[in-house]
Amino acid sequence: MNIPFLSRFADERFLTHRQRSTSIAGIATAAGALVVFEYRLLFRHIWSFDLLAVGLGFVVIKYSVFLWYRLTD
């Protein structure tokens, strides 16, 4: 499906920029979750398992996808 109006805005550069920005946003969010987890653990002595799960989930998914692409490409 080709939409003439949108094709001016959504070229290969747009898709590449969207992919990079989404990747950086995901990394920043996971890093933020881990920082807040460590802050709560070290200064308030509270284990926030939900924040730990977000951070570790990101790490597991990122390296699983990295390994998949490395082995299949």
N, CA, C and O of each residue as an XYZ file, in Angstrom:
292
protein
N       0.843     -1.175      0.000
C       0.000      0.000      0.000
C       0.884      1.231      0.000
O       1.762      1.375      0.850
N       0.654      2.104     -0.938
C       1.459      3.306     -1.075
C       0.579      4.529     -0.871
O      -0.367      4.753     -1.627
N       0.883      5.298      0.126
C       0.140      6.520      0.402
C       1.034      7.695     -0.003
O       2.043      7.943      0.656
N       0.694      8.412     -1.055
C       1.578      9.458     -1.572
C       1.921     10.538     -0.545
O       3.053     11.021     -0.507
N       0.959     10.912      0.278
C       1.205     11.975      1.242
C       2.242     11.552      2.288
O       3.119     12.337      2.646
N       2.141     10.320      2.773
C       3.053      9.850      3.815
C       4.413      9.442      3.269
O       5.396      9.438      4.011
N       4.487      9.101      1.997
C       5.771      8.658      1.445
C       6.811      9.767      1.446
O       8.010      9.490      1.414
N       6.367     11.017      1.483
C       7.332     12.123      1.570
C       8.004     12.171      2.940
O       9.142     12.624      3.057
N       7.320     11.716      3.956
C       7.839     11.802      5.320
C       8.448     10.497      5.820
O       9.334     10.533      6.674
N       8.015      9.367      5.327
C       8.442      8.067      5.850
C       9.339      7.354      4.851
O       8.927      6.378      4.226
N      10.561      7.841      4.701
C      11.517      7.163      3.834
C      12.448      6.308      4.695
O      12.189      6.116      5.883
N      13.529      5.794      4.101
C      14.442      4.913      4.830
C      15.116      5.632      5.996
O      15.342      5.030      7.046
N      15.434      6.896      5.822
C      16.074      7.653      6.917
C      15.130      7.783      8.097
O      15.548      7.648      9.247
N      13.853      8.044      7.821
C      12.867      8.153      8.888
C      12.776      6.852      9.671
O      12.760      6.860     10.902
N      12.716      5.734      8.955
C      12.612      4.444      9.628
C      13.866      4.134     10.441
O      13.770      3.577     11.534
N      15.038      4.488      9.920
C      16.283      4.284     10.662
C      16.322      5.147     11.907
O      16.725      4.683     12.974
N      15.908      6.395     11.782
C      15.900      7.296     12.942
C      14.897      6.826     13.988
O      15.158      6.917     15.188
N      13.747      6.323     13.534
C      12.755      5.814     14.476
C      13.291      4.593     15.210
O      13.074      4.448     16.413
N      13.983      3.721     14.501
C      14.550      2.526     15.124
C      15.615      2.901     16.154
O      15.635      2.353     17.256
N      16.488      3.823     15.801
C      17.539      4.245     16.742
C      16.962      4.937     17.960
O      17.391      4.672     19.083
N      15.989      5.825     17.754
C      15.419      6.547     18.892
C      14.672      5.602     19.826
O      14.714      5.770     21.044
N      13.991      4.614     19.262
C      13.301      3.632     20.092
C      14.297      2.799     20.891
O      14.060      2.497     22.061
N      15.400      2.432     20.269
C      16.427      1.661     20.958
C      17.039      2.461     22.107
O      17.210      1.943     23.211
N      17.363      3.712     21.843
C      17.949      4.556     22.891
C      16.952      4.789     24.017
O      17.335      4.794     25.187
N      15.687      4.980     23.685
C      14.669      5.177     24.717
C      14.528      3.932     25.592
O      14.379      4.041     26.809
N      14.573      2.758     24.980
C      14.490      1.523     25.755
C      15.676      1.339     26.675
O      15.522      0.940     27.829
N      16.858      1.631     26.166
C      18.066      1.510     26.986
C      18.028      2.500     28.145
O      18.353      2.146     29.278
N      17.634      3.731     27.863
C      17.573      4.751     28.917
C      16.541      4.389     29.983
O      16.782      4.600     31.172
N      15.410      3.855     29.575
C      14.373      3.466     30.532
C      14.844      2.318     31.424
O      14.629      2.340     32.636
N      15.482      1.322     30.827
C      15.991      0.200     31.617
C      17.103      0.653     32.554
O      17.154      0.219     33.705
N      17.985      1.511     32.082
C      19.050      2.029     32.944
C      18.458      2.844     34.094
O      18.926      2.757     35.230
N      17.438      3.628     33.795
C      16.769      4.394     34.851
C      16.130      3.493     35.892
O      16.194      3.778     37.088
N      15.513      2.409     35.445
C      14.905      1.465     36.391
C      15.967      0.848     37.290
O      15.749      0.699     38.492
N      17.113      0.488     36.719
C      18.187     -0.085     37.536
C      18.776      0.932     38.502
O      19.133      0.580     39.626
N      18.883      2.191     38.078
C      19.404      3.236     38.970
C      18.448      3.459     40.146
O      18.885      3.566     41.292
N      17.153      3.530     39.863
C      16.179      3.709     40.945
C      16.183      2.492     41.871
O      16.055      2.644     43.085
N      16.332      1.275     41.308
C      16.422      0.071     42.135
C      17.616      0.154     43.073
O      17.494     -0.118     44.267
N      18.774      0.529     42.531
C      19.977      0.625     43.364
C      19.846      1.722     44.418
O      20.296      1.545     45.550
N      19.235      2.850     44.061
C      19.028      3.917     45.035
C      18.162      3.435     46.194
O      18.494      3.646     47.361
N      17.053      2.790     45.860
C      16.166      2.294     46.917
C      16.847      1.225     47.755
O      16.621      1.144     48.963
N      17.680      0.403     47.125
C      18.362     -0.654     47.859
C      19.442     -0.081     48.775
O      19.529     -0.465     49.942
N      20.260      0.827     48.262
C      21.405      1.316     49.027
C      21.044      2.359     50.076
O      21.625      2.363     51.162
N      20.094      3.246     49.774
C      19.811      4.346     50.689
C      18.567      4.125     51.541
O      18.509      4.585     52.682
N      17.587      3.438     51.009
C      16.361      3.202     51.769
C      16.251      1.769     52.270
O      15.362      1.457     53.063
N      17.143      0.897     51.817
C      17.164     -0.512     52.207
C      15.851     -1.216     51.889
O      15.332     -1.994     52.689
N      15.324     -0.923     50.696
C      14.085     -1.529     50.217
C      14.389     -2.271     48.923
O      14.981     -1.709     48.001
N      13.984     -3.529     48.861
C      14.135     -4.303     47.630
C      12.923     -4.034     46.747
O      11.806     -4.392     47.120
N      13.114     -3.421     45.599
C      12.039     -3.168     44.639
C      12.149     -4.208     43.523
O      12.826     -3.997     42.517
N      11.481     -5.312     43.725
C      11.599     -6.399     42.756
C      10.982     -6.047     41.407
O      11.384     -6.605     40.386
N      10.013     -5.133     41.385
C       9.434     -4.738     40.109
C      10.449     -3.984     39.252
O      10.531     -4.213     38.045
N      11.214     -3.095     39.861
C      12.245     -2.372     39.115
C      13.381     -3.299     38.711
O      13.936     -3.164     37.621
N      13.722     -4.220     39.568
C      14.743     -5.202     39.234
C      14.296     -6.064     38.057
O      15.098     -6.374     37.176
N      13.036     -6.446     38.037
C      12.506     -7.259     36.945
C      12.542     -6.497     35.620
O      12.851     -7.080     34.582
N      12.229     -5.205     35.646
C      12.283     -4.393     34.421
C      13.711     -4.324     33.901
O      13.953     -4.555     32.716
N      14.650     -4.009     34.772
C      16.047     -3.905     34.358
C      16.627     -5.212     33.867
O      17.271     -5.251     32.819
N      16.407     -6.285     34.611
C      16.938     -7.580     34.210
C      16.228     -8.133     32.981
O      16.840     -8.811     32.156
N      14.936     -7.840     32.863
C      14.207     -8.249     31.664
C      14.788     -7.603     30.418
O      14.922     -8.252     29.381
N      15.130     -6.337     30.518
C      15.758     -5.650     29.390
C      17.083     -6.294     29.027
O      17.362     -6.533     27.853
N      17.897     -6.575     30.029
C      19.211     -7.165     29.778
C      19.069     -8.534     29.118
O      19.776     -8.833     28.156
N      18.169     -9.358     29.623
C      17.975    -10.697     29.061
C      17.459    -10.614     27.626
O      17.960    -11.320     26.751
N      16.481     -9.774     27.376
C      15.923     -9.643     26.026
C      16.957     -9.083     25.064
O      17.087     -9.577     23.944
N      17.691     -8.065     25.478
C      18.682     -7.448     24.593
C      19.751     -8.451     24.186
O      20.087     -8.547     23.005
N      20.286     -9.191     25.133
C      21.345    -10.143     24.791
C      20.807    -11.381     24.080
O      21.528    -11.992     23.290
N      19.569    -11.763     24.338
C      18.975    -12.866     23.588
C      18.799    -12.502     22.116
O      19.118    -13.296     21.231
N      18.292    -11.304     21.864
C      18.122    -10.856     20.479
C      19.480    -10.666     19.808
O      19.646    -11.002     18.636
N      20.441    -10.134     20.540
C      21.785     -9.966     19.997
C      22.368    -11.315     19.588
O      22.929    -11.448     18.500
N      22.237    -12.309     20.454
C      22.755    -13.641     20.154
C      22.013    -14.266     18.973
O      22.630    -14.902     18.118
N      20.698    -14.086     18.923
C      19.905    -14.620     17.809
C      20.370    -14.031     16.486
O      20.603    -14.763     15.525
N      20.505    -12.706     16.437
C      20.965    -12.067     15.196
C      22.389    -12.488     14.843
O      22.714    -12.669     13.670
N      23.213    -12.639     15.832
C      24.605    -13.027     15.583
C      24.684    -14.433     15.016
O      25.498    -14.687     14.128
N      23.867    -15.346     15.499
C      23.930    -16.730     15.041
C      23.201    -16.959     13.718
O      23.575    -17.849     12.955
N      22.177    -16.175     13.442
C      21.383    -16.419     12.234
C      21.719    -15.505     11.070
O      21.240    -15.747      9.962
N      22.501    -14.490     11.263
C      22.803    -13.559     10.166
C      24.206    -13.771      9.656
O      24.639    -13.080      8.733
